[in-house]
Amino acid sequence: MTKRAAIILAGGKGSRFQTQNGVWQDKGLALLEGKPLLVHVVENIQHESDETLVVVKEKQRKVVYDELLEKHGISKVKIVTDVKAKTSGGPLIAILTGLKAAKSDICLTVPSDMPLLNPKVAEYMFKELDGSFVAVPMWPDGKLETLLMVLHRKNCLKIAEALCQLRRERPDDIIRGALKDLFVAPLGKIKKLDPDLKSFININYQQDLSQLTPRQSQGPNMEDLRLNLGEIPEREIEQLSALAKSENAKFPEIPKILVDTAEVLEKKSLFFWAAISREYEGKFLLMRQKIEKDTNIIKEAKAAFLKAAENYAAESEIYRQNRCFRLAQRSKSDQEWCEMQAKIITG
């Protein structure tokens, strides 16, 4: 039987929730209908999972949340602190922490500021994963709920570890890297489970506590979409992660290894991972150039960044054709960044 975990992401600073010149307030402790937001989230999803974890950034918050849950009679919740990482940060580290701590086969991530998540919606996402590695809500306009995802733990753990090592911090990179994704349409079958779509209400600002307004969205995406862009290239991902960890430009073979890796990935049309390989080829070449002062290396670095841009452009076009507009935009941004690097290094 497939085991399920719920991973509540509760380590954010809640910057938008703060009042000007006021004392910092922990959003997870903010009251909605007399109950802290964190308690709402735990109660909504605990019965849909075999294990429940809360991920926090520091030990002090763990102490506070342990006391809070005990006060509200909630047990069997494990609170874990973020893994230490010099290479990345933000919600991706929290997701990685949760995946490392979980023992279940599939994991639901949910931010602590979504207090009205309908258990039926969580159940639907769990069940519909079915062969995909990520299930994530996508609105009609292509925007994603990137912190509300169901993840195949084994595969997404490898991806998250690599992305953190590669200094990529955006949680939507997990979606891009997983390749087999289910985009769940809130205005499709989910609306029958949650007619008012209260599941997707985020408490970002203090006024949101009294104005529980669901997201409004218009666009072409009204039904679930399942994409299969290929098999996860585990060997190449492990190699990329290991090379990024070394960060040693003294080894002249590193760019060649990255070229060979990229070529394998390009032949399989795995554009996201191919682009990262080319991008890191460019970065390693620039580190070598600082040591060797060889102008030919500059030319090679420029070519690497332009190759990376081509791969990101190809990835963006796939998402655009499938109306995954937010991911198309992310790929496009990566493309433009690589093109800018190529311009900068050649003056």
NUZAGU-477300 format. One record per residue (C-alpha): x, y, z; residue number from 1. Coordinates in Angstrom, 3 decimals, padded with zeros to 6 digits. Each point is the difference from the previous one (the first is absolute). Layout:
         x         y         z  num
         X         Y         Z  NUM
...
This chain:
         x         y         z  num
   000.000   000.000   000.000    1
   001.332   003.434  -000.964    2
   000.900   002.093   003.035    3
  -000.754   003.720   000.070    4
   001.660   002.886   001.792    5
  -001.111   003.579   000.523    6
   002.849   002.527   000.155    7
  -001.031   003.406   001.360    8
   002.401   002.775  -000.985    9
   000.155   002.360   002.969   10
   003.429   001.593  -000.154   11
  -000.684   003.177  -001.936   12
   000.600   003.503   001.334   13
  -003.524   001.148  -000.865   14
   001.330   003.403  -001.085   15
  -003.243   001.139  -001.626   16
  -001.938  -000.906   003.147   17
   001.918   002.433   002.203   18
  -001.180   003.476   000.938   19
   002.221   003.011  -000.535   20
   002.263   000.631   003.012   21
  -001.847  -002.702   001.920   22
   001.300  -003.007   001.951   23
   000.596  -003.024  -002.244   24
  -002.964  -002.386   000.001   25
   000.167  -003.711  -000.728   26
  -002.636  -000.553  -002.670   27
  -000.504  -003.611   001.058   28
  -001.269   001.270   003.362   29
  -002.415   002.543  -001.489   30
  -003.620  -000.734   000.889   31
  -002.699  -000.795  -002.521   32
  -003.407  -000.584   001.560   33
   001.734  -000.324   003.370   34
   002.489  -002.653  -001.105   35
   003.658   000.380  -001.127   36
   000.637  -000.433  -003.710   37
   002.418  -002.864   000.600   38
  -002.624  -001.907   001.972   39
  -002.524   000.452  -002.817   40
   002.438  -001.467  -002.525   41
   000.968  -002.975   002.170   42
  -003.609  -000.878   000.772   43
  -001.002   000.240  -003.666   44
   002.586  -002.434  -001.330   45
   001.035  -002.225   002.874   46
  -002.676  -002.606  -000.690   47
   000.917  -000.167  -003.702   48
   003.565  -001.077   000.756   49
   001.902  -002.699   001.839   50
   002.510   002.459   001.401   51
  -000.038   003.751   000.517   52
   003.085   002.172   000.107   53
   000.442   003.716   000.623   54
   003.183   001.549  -001.372   55
   001.380   003.060   001.788   56
   003.142   002.058  -000.459   57
   001.308   000.181   003.542   58
  -000.184  -001.990   003.230   59
  -001.761   002.781   001.906   60
  -003.008  -000.197  -002.285   61
  -000.017  -003.782   000.428   62
  -000.335   000.476   003.759   63
  -002.869   002.473  -000.456   64
  -001.860  -002.243  -002.446   65
   000.449  -003.098   002.170   66
  -001.663   001.850   002.848   67
  -002.735   001.346  -002.276   68
  -000.974  -003.405  -001.360   69
   000.025  -001.544   003.470   70
  -002.262   002.796   001.248   71
  -002.514  -000.813  -002.747   72
   000.113  -003.720   000.676   73
   001.790  -000.865  -003.241   74
   002.418  -002.913   000.094   75
   002.015  -002.097  -002.453   76
   001.463   003.038  -001.754   77
   003.745   000.139  -000.558   78
   001.600   003.446  -000.106   79
   003.339   000.158  -001.811   80
   002.429   002.844  -000.601   81
   001.450   000.849  -003.417   82
   003.034  -001.959  -001.120   83
   003.150   002.085  -000.004   84
   000.935   001.056  -003.516   85
   002.501   002.579  -001.175   86
  -001.113  -000.372  -003.580   87
  -003.684   000.881   000.038   88
  -002.827   001.359   002.096   89
  -003.658   000.920   000.023   90
  -002.905  -002.411  -000.319   91
   002.010  -002.501  -002.037   92
   002.147  -000.746   003.060   93
  -003.162  -000.482   002.055   94
  -001.379  -002.425  -002.584   95
   003.304  -001.880  -000.056   96
  -000.031  -000.168   003.804   97
  -003.501  -001.437   000.009   98
   000.769  -002.579  -002.681   99
   003.111  -001.107   001.905  100
  -001.927  -000.369   003.257  101
  -003.051  -001.737  -001.485  102
  -000.210  -003.772  -000.294  103
  -003.035  -000.162  -002.275  104
  -000.156  -000.680  -003.741  105
  -001.778   003.211  -000.980  106
  -000.028   003.343   001.776  107
  -002.350   002.963  -000.026  108
   001.691   003.348   000.616  109
  -002.194   002.824   001.245  110
   000.932   003.441   001.385  111
  -001.128   000.875   003.485  112
  -001.948   002.997  -001.353  113
  -002.600  -002.108  -001.877  114
  -002.325  -000.673   002.946  115
  -003.091  -000.985  -002.007  116
   001.402  -002.852  -002.089  117
  -002.869  -002.417  -000.496  118
   001.003  -003.578   000.925  119
  -001.838  -001.202  -003.116  120
   002.302   002.109  -002.158  121
   003.062  -001.525   001.673  122
  -001.471  -003.464  -000.506  123
  -000.646   000.734  -003.682  124
   003.588   001.128  -000.569  125
   001.376  -003.058   001.772  126
  -002.100  -002.392  -002.058  127
   000.529   001.705  -003.347  128
   003.815   000.010   000.215  129
  -000.161  -003.475  -001.540  130
   003.206  -000.399  -002.011  131
   001.004   003.661   000.081  132
   002.714   001.249   002.329  133
  -001.606   003.361   000.824  134
  -003.617   001.111   000.254  135
  -000.514   003.755   000.268  136
  -003.044   002.281  -000.434  137
   000.119   002.152  -003.138  138
  -002.504   002.835  -000.439  139
  -001.680   000.853  -003.317  140
   002.641   002.674  -000.691  141
   002.840  -002.474   000.542  142
   001.008   001.193   003.466  143
   001.013  -002.710   002.458  144
  -000.448  -000.653   003.697  145
   003.671  -000.963   000.286  146
  -000.022  -000.707   003.742  147
  -003.094  -002.222  -000.159  148
   001.283  -003.118  -001.719  149
  -000.107  -003.762   000.251  150
   003.453  -001.441  -000.609  151
   001.290  -003.478  -000.690  152
   002.450  -000.012   002.888  153
   002.809  -002.193  -001.365  154
   000.335   001.826  -003.315  155
  -000.696   003.511   001.248  156
   002.461  -000.399   002.871  157
   002.808  -000.619  -002.511  158
  -001.130   002.964  -002.069  159
  -000.299   002.342   002.987  160
   003.445  -000.995   001.292  161
   001.561   000.685  -003.391  162
  -001.796   003.315  -000.446  163
   001.157   001.225   003.396  164
   003.569  -001.009  -000.790  165
  -000.326   001.843  -003.306  166
  -001.129   003.129   001.881  167
  -003.477   000.053  -001.471  168
  -002.546   001.132   002.575  169
  -003.344   000.072  -001.791  170
  -002.404  -002.840   000.877  171
  -001.387   000.012  -003.560  172
   003.382  -001.397  -001.095  173
  -001.093  -003.279   001.587  174
  -002.908  -000.047  -002.448  175
   002.299   000.778  -002.921  176
   002.529  -002.608   001.070  177
  -002.503  -002.781   000.689  178
  -001.125  -000.083  -003.661  179
  -003.115  -002.068   000.771  180
  -002.499   002.472   001.412  181
  -003.706   000.202   000.646  182
  -001.438   003.516  -000.135  183
  -003.246  -000.048   001.960  184
  -002.640   002.495  -001.110  185
  -001.715   001.738   002.961  186
  -002.979   000.838  -002.242  187
  -000.287  -003.624  -001.133  188
  -000.835  -002.916   002.269  189
   001.404   001.768   003.057  190
  -002.746   002.633  -000.166  191
  -002.543  -002.773   000.559  192
   001.822  -000.937   003.193  193
   000.515   003.590   001.138  194
  -002.612   002.194  -001.771  195
   001.277   003.263   001.493  196
   003.656  -000.962  -000.533  197
   000.818   000.985   003.562  198
   002.806  -002.557  -000.029  199
   002.146   002.458  -001.947  200
  -000.399   003.012   002.271  201
   003.379   001.232   001.214  202
   000.428   002.168   003.070  203
   002.681   002.376  -001.232  204
  -001.055   003.208   001.750  205
  -001.697   000.717   003.304  206
  -003.166   001.126  -001.782  207
  -000.264  -003.410  -001.650  208
  -001.116  -001.406   003.343  209
  -003.252   001.927  -000.303  210
  -000.264   000.026  -003.790  211
   000.176  -003.623  -001.085  212
   000.021   000.598  -003.739  213
   000.615  -002.925  -002.362  214
   002.315   000.510  -002.973  215
  -001.629   001.246  -003.205  216
   001.379  -001.278  -003.296  217
  -000.970  -000.125  -003.652  218
   001.611  -001.993  -002.767  219
  -000.134  -003.177  -002.071  220
   000.991  -002.572   002.639  221
  -003.237  -001.512   001.251  222
   000.943  -003.688   000.185  223
   002.814  -002.018   001.536  224
   003.087  -000.333  -002.179  225
   002.507  -002.835   000.225  226
   003.414   000.577  -001.608  227
   002.698  -002.598  -000.583  228
   003.185   001.638  -001.273  229
   002.242  -003.020   000.496  230
   001.748  -002.106   002.605  231
   001.880   001.621   002.862  232
   003.712  -000.186  -000.911  233
   001.187  -001.230   003.386  234
   003.621  -000.639  -000.980  235
   000.403   003.425  -001.591  236
  -001.703   001.748   002.928  237
   002.351  -001.690   002.472  238
   002.953   001.022  -002.134  239
  -001.179   003.611  -000.194  240
  -000.459   000.120   003.755  241
   003.455  -001.448   000.640  242
   001.669   002.453  -002.376  243
  -001.816   002.969   001.514  244
   001.144  -001.128   003.421  245
   003.636  -000.064  -001.071  246
   000.064   003.602  -001.264  247
   003.639  -000.520  -000.897  248
   001.028   001.719  -003.214  249
   003.460  -001.581   000.177  250
  -001.351  -003.193  -001.526  251
   000.023   000.655  -003.762  252
  -002.100  -003.080  -000.719  253
  -003.096   001.386   001.749  254
  -001.299   002.073  -002.967  255
   000.556  -003.007  -002.296  256
  -002.040  -002.208   002.343  257
  -002.769   002.616  -000.015  258
   000.067   000.154  -003.805  259
  -000.320  -003.780  -000.240  260
  -002.837   000.052   002.550  261
  -001.810   002.767  -001.866  262
   000.296  -001.814  -003.319  263
  -001.563  -003.144   001.471  264
  -002.855   002.035   001.448  265
  -000.519   001.989  -003.205  266
  -000.328  -003.206  -002.029  267
  -002.812  -001.008   002.352  268
  -001.575   003.491  -000.221  269
   000.327   000.399   003.764  270
   000.442   003.719  -000.419  271
  -000.187   001.125   003.642  272
   002.844  -002.217   001.138  273
   001.963   000.586  -003.218  274
  -000.264   003.754   000.549  275
   001.307  -000.308   003.555  276
   002.941  -002.060  -001.278  277
   000.873   002.657  -002.597  278
  -000.463   002.784   002.532  279
   002.423  -001.626   002.418  280
   002.436  -000.649  -002.819  281
   000.038   003.765  -000.521  282
   000.463   000.689   003.703  283
   002.904  -002.439   000.358  284
   001.660   001.427  -003.106  285
  -000.188   003.483   001.492  286
   001.641  -001.261   003.198  287
   002.758  -001.584  -002.076  288
   000.492   003.185  -001.979  289
   000.691   001.939   003.195  290
   002.871  -002.373   000.685  291
   001.393  -000.526  -003.494  292
  -000.803   003.424  -001.553  293
  -000.712  -001.653  -003.359  294
  -002.246   001.988  -002.357  295
  -000.980  -003.200  -001.829  296
  -001.667  -001.205   003.183  297
  -002.189   003.116  -000.071  298
  -001.247  -000.989  -003.451  299
  -000.754  -003.515   001.217  300
  -001.897   001.383   002.999  301
  -002.075   002.256  -002.243  302
  -000.878  -002.961  -002.234  303
  -000.994  -002.054   003.066  304
  -002.369   002.688   001.299  305
  -001.574   000.395  -003.440  306
  -000.496  -003.773  -000.204  307
  -001.647   000.108   003.410  308
  -002.270   002.786  -001.254  309
  -001.008  -002.134  -002.992  310
  -000.969  -002.863   002.282  311
  -002.004   002.262   002.302  312
  -001.747   001.445  -003.076  313
  -000.936  -003.506  -001.166  314
  -001.320  -000.823   003.476  315
  -001.994   003.239   000.063  316
  -001.608  -000.790  -003.336  317
  -001.174  -003.420   001.212  318
  -001.694   001.586   002.994  319
  -001.488   002.768  -002.133  320
  -001.512  -002.515  -002.398  321
  -001.543  -001.839   002.943  322
  -001.298   003.273   001.508  323
   002.191  -000.316   003.080  324
   000.636   003.710  -000.217  325
   001.701   000.489   003.378  326
   002.586  -002.680  -000.713  327
   000.482   001.367  -003.512  328
   000.709   003.359   001.612  329
   002.502  -001.522   002.441  330
   001.846  -001.755  -002.827  331
   000.010   003.232  -001.982  332
   001.509   001.867   002.940  333
   002.790  -002.575   000.264  334
   000.579   000.336  -003.744  335
   000.312   003.772   000.255  336
   002.381  -000.269   002.968  337
   002.333  -002.278  -001.971  338
  -000.137   002.302  -003.012  339
   000.889   002.916   002.255  340
   002.998  -001.904   001.388  341
   001.222  -000.629  -003.528  342
  -000.167   003.739  -000.702  343
   001.662   001.011   003.241  344
   003.031  -002.251  -000.284  345
   000.799   001.199  -003.502  346
  -000.518   003.677   000.775  347
